Amino acid sequence: MDGRGTAVQGPRRLRRNAACAALVLCGALALTACNGDDGSDAGAGAGGASPSASPVSPSAAPATSATPAGGATPSASAASSKKPAPTATAPAKPKPPAPGPACASKDAVSPDEIAVYRYTPEGGQYSLIVKHGHWGCPVAGGVTPFVTVGEETFIPIAEDAKIGAHAPILSGSANKPITTHELTSWLETHPNKGLVFHYNVNKAGVIDTLGQEEYLS
């Protein structure tokens, strides 16, 4: 080549070489920057958390509500809809049956009243032939009958029994004393009248007290 061509190529080569040198320098700088970043990261990993990073404060943690073990807390609507358990109440006392009239019972027996019908001297001792029973409901005329129950029975009476009688055995409405003989004599002539007497027996089961009742059958 001529001398001009050589002179022209010289500056161009210098510029090309300068550009290449600049590129090499940039690449070196970039590599150095990358190595510096790696070192800082490694230092952070080795030393723990960065000083700028602050631990989460307890107040920043989300609040949690206590729940029963083994299940979730029931909702307010479920709790309000649950009916309270019934309380034990004392059971109520049964009402006693209304008292009925005294004449309602058909099988009642007075323990110390008898209707006297007759007598018998069999066995060497006077015995009254009687029926047990109770007072019934008043009938026409205001008379209260003595309702007898069961069969006739025999009750011995002592010869010295204390006996009180009034009409129709004796005159008047007040009891007057009579003897056993007077009573049996009247029963012999007036059998089956069914006069009502209140009586009492001794330890031997013999009538020792006999009093005619105010009410007539």
C-alpha positions in Angstrom: 0.0 0.0 0.0 1.0 3.6 -0.5 2.2 5.8 2.3 -1.2 7.6 2.5 -3.0 4.4 3.1 -0.7 3.5 5.9 -1.2 6.9 7.5 -5.0 6.6 7.3 -5.1 3.2 8.9 -2.9 4.1 11.8 -5.4 6.4 13.5 -8.3 4.0 12.8 -6.4 1.2 14.5 -5.7 3.3 17.5 -9.4 4.2 17.9 -10.3 0.5 17.5 -7.8 -0.5 20.1 -9.1 2.2 22.5 -12.7 1.0 22.1 -11.7 -2.5 22.8 -9.8 -1.4 25.9 -12.9 0.5 27.0 -15.0 -2.6 26.6 -12.6 -4.7 28.6 -12.6 -2.1 31.4 -16.4 -2.1 31.5 -16.4 -5.8 31.7 -14.0 -5.8 34.5 -15.9 -3.2 36.4 -19.2 -5.2 35.9 -17.5 -8.4 37.2 -16.2 -6.5 40.2 -19.7 -5.2 41.0 -21.1 -8.7 40.7 -18.5 -10.1 43.1 -19.3 -7.3 45.6 -23.0 -8.2 45.6 -22.2 -11.9 46.1 -20.0 -11.0 49.0 -22.6 -8.9 50.7 -25.2 -11.7 50.3 -22.8 -14.2 51.7 -22.0 -12.0 54.6 -25.6 -11.6 55.4 -26.2 -15.3 55.3 -23.3 -16.0 57.5 -24.0 -13.3 60.0 -27.8 -13.8 60.3 -30.5 -11.4 59.5 -29.7 -7.9 58.3 -29.4 -5.2 61.0 -32.1 -3.2 59.1 -34.6 -6.1 59.5 -36.5 -5.7 62.8 -38.2 -8.6 64.5 -41.9 -8.7 64.4 -43.3 -7.1 67.6 -45.8 -9.1 69.7 -48.4 -6.4 69.1 -48.2 -6.9 65.4 -49.1 -10.6 65.7 -52.7 -11.3 64.8 -54.9 -11.8 67.9 -56.4 -15.3 68.4 -59.5 -16.2 70.4 -59.6 -19.1 72.7 -61.7 -22.0 71.5 -62.8 -25.1 73.4 -60.6 -28.1 73.0 -61.7 -30.5 70.3 -64.1 -28.2 68.5 -65.0 -24.7 67.2 -66.7 -22.1 69.3 -70.5 -22.2 68.7 -72.0 -19.3 67.0 -74.1 -16.8 68.9 -77.2 -17.8 67.0 -76.7 -21.5 67.9 -76.1 -20.6 71.5 -79.3 -18.5 71.7 -81.4 -21.1 70.0 -80.4 -23.8 72.5 -83.2 -24.4 75.0 -82.2 -24.6 78.7 -82.3 -28.0 80.3 -85.6 -28.6 82.1 -85.3 -28.3 85.9 -86.5 -31.1 88.1 -89.7 -30.2 89.8 -91.1 -31.8 92.4 -93.8 -33.9 91.3 -97.6 -32.6 92.3 -99.5 -34.3 95.1 -102.7 -36.1 93.9 -105.9 -34.4 95.0 -107.8 -36.5 97.5 -111.2 -37.7 96.3 -114.1 -35.6 97.2 -115.9 -37.0 100.3 -119.1 -38.7 99.4 -122.2 -39.1 101.5 -122.1 -41.3 104.5 -124.7 -43.6 103.0 -122.6 -44.2 99.8 -120.9 -47.4 101.1 -123.0 -50.5 100.9 -120.6 -52.8 102.8 -119.6 -50.6 105.7 -120.0 -52.1 109.1 -120.2 -50.1 112.3 -117.8 -51.7 114.9 -120.1 -51.1 117.9 -123.7 -50.9 116.6 -126.1 -53.8 115.9 -129.7 -54.2 114.9 -131.5 -56.5 117.4 -134.2 -58.9 116.0 -134.8 -61.7 118.5 -133.1 -63.6 121.3 -132.5 -67.3 122.1 -131.9 -69.0 125.5 -130.1 -72.0 123.9 -127.1 -73.2 125.8 -128.4 -72.0 129.1 -127.5 -68.3 128.3 -129.4 -65.5 126.6 -128.0 -64.6 123.2 -129.3 -61.8 121.1 -129.9 -62.5 117.4 -128.5 -59.5 115.6 -127.2 -58.1 112.3 -124.3 -55.7 111.8 -124.6 -52.7 109.5 -124.4 -48.9 109.3 -126.6 -45.9 109.0 -128.0 -45.2 105.6 -129.4 -42.1 103.8 -132.5 -40.5 105.2 -135.8 -41.6 103.6 -139.2 -40.0 103.4 -140.3 -38.5 106.6 -136.7 -37.8 107.8 -136.2 -41.4 109.1 -132.6 -42.6 108.9 -132.5 -46.4 108.4 -129.9 -48.7 109.7 -128.7 -50.7 106.7 -127.8 -54.2 107.7 -124.9 -56.2 106.1 -124.4 -59.9 106.1 -126.3 -62.7 107.9 -127.8 -62.9 111.4 -125.4 -63.7 114.2 -125.6 -64.6 117.9 -124.0 -62.5 120.6 -124.4 -63.7 124.2 -125.6 -61.1 126.7 -124.9 -61.1 130.5 -127.9 -61.4 132.8 -126.7 -58.3 134.7 -125.8 -56.2 131.6 -126.4 -52.5 131.9 -129.2 -51.8 129.3 -130.8 -48.5 128.4 -134.0 -48.4 126.3 -136.7 -45.9 125.3 -139.7 -46.0 122.9 -141.0 -48.3 121.6 -139.7 -50.6 124.4 -140.5 -47.9 127.1 -142.4 -44.7 126.9 -140.5 -41.5 126.2 -137.5 -40.7 124.0 -134.8 -40.8 126.8 -133.1 -44.0 127.7 -134.1 -45.6 130.9 -132.5 -48.7 132.5 -134.1 -52.1 132.1 -133.0 -55.6 132.9 -132.0 -58.3 130.5 -135.2 -60.2 131.3 -137.3 -57.1 130.4 -135.5 -56.8 127.1 -135.9 -60.4 126.1 -139.6 -60.4 127.2 -140.2 -57.4 124.8 -138.3 -59.1 122.0 -140.4 -62.2 122.4 -143.6 -60.3 121.8 -142.1 -57.9 119.3 -139.7 -59.9 117.1 -137.8 -58.7 114.1 -138.2 -54.9 114.8 -134.5 -54.4 114.2 -134.0 -51.8 116.9 -130.5 -50.4 116.8 -128.3 -50.6 119.9 -124.8 -49.4 120.8 -123.0 -52.3 122.5 -119.8 -53.3 124.3 -118.5 -56.8 125.1 -116.2 -57.9 127.9 -113.1 -60.0 127.6 -115.3 -63.2 127.3 -117.1 -61.7 124.3 -120.4 -61.2 126.2 -122.4 -58.0 126.0 -122.1 -56.2 129.2 -123.4 -52.8 128.1 -126.3 -52.1 125.7 -127.9 -48.7 124.9 -130.7 -48.1 122.4 -129.9 -45.5 119.7 -131.9 -42.3 119.3 -132.6 -43.1 115.7 -135.2 -45.8 114.9 -135.0 -48.1 111.9 
